Amino acid sequence: MTKNEKRLATILARLPLAREQLLVAMEQFGSDFDLDAFVTAAEHDDPVERNKVAVIEREIDLLTNLLEELAARTLDEARRLGAVERGSTHPWDRLAAEGAISASAAARLREAKDTRNDLDHFYPPANWRAVHHTTRTIIAELDDYLIRVVRWARDQGIDIAN
């Protein structure tokens, strides 16, 4: 097993835990992840309320990073195996070009990453509505993304656990 394959196994083991943590955090805002309750908590004077939002921000950050690294490591391993050529595009765009994920999924994930980056660099939160939207996007994309990337990786001959 290569270094990339070991890291891929670690990522795939960590993703369900982060997903579960995010889903539990989202439940703090009602079964439908109420936007108004989320924004109210984000702007609340009480740190306990703001912490509910902080957990979501943290898990979105983690999930976005893991999904991006999964793409990059998978492509690195596919290149090592000679299954794909080196490219200079973003890993999600490259996976879309290879047919592993859809171009629209790649675009939605890039948008989610941009929002995460805005939060990381303290740009005026794209606004809390954007964070809420990003959270919904990540949850909506996650399962299909994992299935498709793992299937594609296996088709390329990568020893990937699931």
Rosetta blueprint (number, residue, H / E / L):
1 M L
2 T L
3 K H
4 N H
5 E H
6 K H
7 R H
8 L H
9 A H
10 T H
11 I H
12 L H
13 A H
14 R H
15 L H
16 P H
17 L H
18 A H
19 R H
20 E H
21 Q H
22 L H
23 L H
24 V H
25 A H
26 M H
27 E H
28 Q L
29 F L
30 G L
31 S L
32 D L
33 F L
34 D L
35 L H
36 D H
37 A H
38 F H
39 V H
40 T H
41 A H
42 A H
43 E L
44 H L
45 D L
46 D L
47 P H
48 V H
49 E H
50 R H
51 N H
52 K H
53 V H
54 A H
55 V H
56 I H
57 E H
58 R H
59 E H
60 I H
61 D H
62 L H
63 L H
64 T H
65 N H
66 L H
67 L H
68 E H
69 E H
70 L H
71 A H
72 A H
73 R H
74 T H
75 L H
76 D H
77 E H
78 A H
79 R H
80 R H
81 L L
82 G L
83 A L
84 V L
85 E L
86 R L
87 G L
88 S L
89 T L
90 H L
91 P H
92 W H
93 D H
94 R H
95 L H
96 A H
97 A H
98 E L
99 G L
100 A L
101 I L
102 S L
103 A H
104 S H
105 A H
106 A H
107 A H
108 R H
109 L H
110 R H
111 E H
112 A H
113 K H
114 D H
115 T H
116 R H
117 N H
118 D H
119 L H
120 D H
121 H L
122 F L
123 Y L
124 P L
125 P L
126 A L
127 N L
128 W H
129 R H
130 A H
131 V H
132 H H
133 H H
134 T H
135 T H
136 R H
137 T H
138 I H
139 I H
140 A H
141 E H
142 L H
143 D H
144 D H
145 Y H
146 L H
147 I H
148 R H
149 V H
150 V H
151 R H
152 W H
153 A H
154 R H
155 D H
156 Q L
157 G L
158 I L
159 D L
160 I L
161 A L
162 N L
